[in-house]
């Protein structure tokens, strides 16, 4: 219940204005309500408070940066989204593949083909054994397919078929396998 969560977190952040976790929760609720500008402000505040603390929690910084990337992306600020995901991955490298996969999902959702491919490539570099980034890369690249004027056959762009094949290798019975096949 994002409405209730936002109301509670507004009350709590007013009572405890230096509690970065509360601002993460507030920003997450605002993101769920599609209040992107408010979410961006709350998540940036969470990151700033965390970084200013005596012992910053890098995992929380990664989580906040991940949510911040989604807020920026869904608000149409794609360069800022990319920077937020990069910062999340830098702060919390053990979860970098997840953050970059989330970035690819956000870019795909916003019909940003080249940015989807870029984010998927970063996710693949962070963990080449996760199937979803390959699927997202293939799904983005297939949008650039062309028809050969001589043969009238569809030609996939470079990297598309390889991405789909790798997805099937890693997840032959995965949820996207029927579409990929």
N, C-alpha and C positions, 0 to 999 in steps of 0.2 A: 504494500500500500504506500505508494510514493508520496501521496498527499499527506498522509499521517506522518510518514518518516520525515518529510521536509519540515512540517510544523514542529515536531519534536526536536529535530536537530537545530532549527533556528533558535528555539528556546534554550537548548543546551549550549550552543556556541555563544549565545549572549551571556550565559552564566559562567562559561569557561572559555574565554576568547583565545586562550593559548593552547587548547587541546587539539592538536592537528588531526587526530583520528576522528573527532566529531566533524571537522570540516570535510574530511574524505567522505563520511557518511552523508553529510548534507549535499555535497556535490554529486554523489551517486544518486540520491533521491531527485535532485534537480535534473540530472541527465535523464532519468527515467520519465520525468514530466516534460521532457524536451524543452526545458528552460536553459538553453545552451549558454547564454551569456552569464546567467547566475551560476551555473555549474562551473564554467571556466573560472569565474572569480573565486568560488569556494575551493576548487581544487588547487588553484594557484596559491591561495592562502594556506592550504594544508601543506603544500610542498615547502613554502617559505617558512612556516612554523617548524616543520620537521627539520629543515636544514639549519635553523637557528637554535635548535635544542642542543643540550650538552652532548647527547649521544644520538645522532640521527638514525632513524630506522630505515635502512635502505630498501627493505621489502615493501614497507608502507609507501615509500617514495615511488617505487616502481608501480604499485597498485594505483596510486593517485595519478601518476604520469600516464598510465594506460587509460584511465577514465578521462583524463584531460585530452588525450589524443582523440578519443571518441567524440568528446564534446566539440573540439575544434573541427574535426572532420565532418560531423553532421551539421555544423554551423557553416560549412563551406570554406573554412580556413585551412586548406590542405597542407600548405607549407608549415604552418604552426602545428598541425596534427602530426606531421612527419617528425618534426623536432621533438614533440612531446613523447612520441613512441621511442625515438632514439635515446632520449634522456631516461625514460623508464628502463630501457634495456641496459643502459650504462650503469644505472643505480642498482639494478637487480639482475645481473647477467644470467643467473640460473633460470630465469623466466623469460629471457629474451625471445626465444622462439614463440612463446605464447603471445607476447606483446606484439611481435611483428605479424603473427597470424591474425590477431585482432585488427591490426592496421589494414591488412589486406582485405579483411571482411568489410571494414568501414569504407575503404576506397571502392570496393566492388559494389557495395550498397549505394554509393553515390555516383556510380557509373564513371569512375575515373580509371580507365583501362590501364594506362601506362603506370599510374601510381599503384594500382593493384599488383601489377607484375613486379614493380620495384620492391614493394613490401613483401610479397611472396618470396622473392629471391633472398631478402634479408632473413626471413623466417627459415628458409631452406638452409642458408648458410649457418644459422644458429643451431638447427637440428635437422639434418638431412633425412631422418627416419620418420618424420611426421608426415602423414599423407595429405592432410587438408591444404597446406600451402601449394602443393603440386596441383591439386584440383583447382584452386583459386587462380593459379597462374594459367592453367589450360583454359579455364572458363573465360578469363580476360582475353587471352590471346585469340581464342576462336572467334571473337568479335571482329578480329582483323582479317578473317578469312576472305579470300577473293575467288572469283570464278575465272578459270583459264579461258581466254577467248577462243583458243583453238580447239580445246577438248571439251569445253563447257562443263568441266569438272571443278568441284570445289577444292581449293588448295589451302591447307592450313598454313599459317605463318610459322617461321622458324621457332622452334622451342615448344610449340603447342602439343604436338603428338608426343614428344618426349615427356612432357609434364604429365599428360594423361596416362602414358604407359607406366611412369613411375608411381603415380597414384595407385593404379591397379596392382602393381607389384607389391606395394606396401599394404594395400587394403583391398584385396580381391573381392571381398564380400562387404565392403564398406557401404555406407549409406548413399554415396554418390556413384558407386560402381555401375548401376544400370544406365545412368545418364552418360557416363564416360564411355561405356562400351558402345 
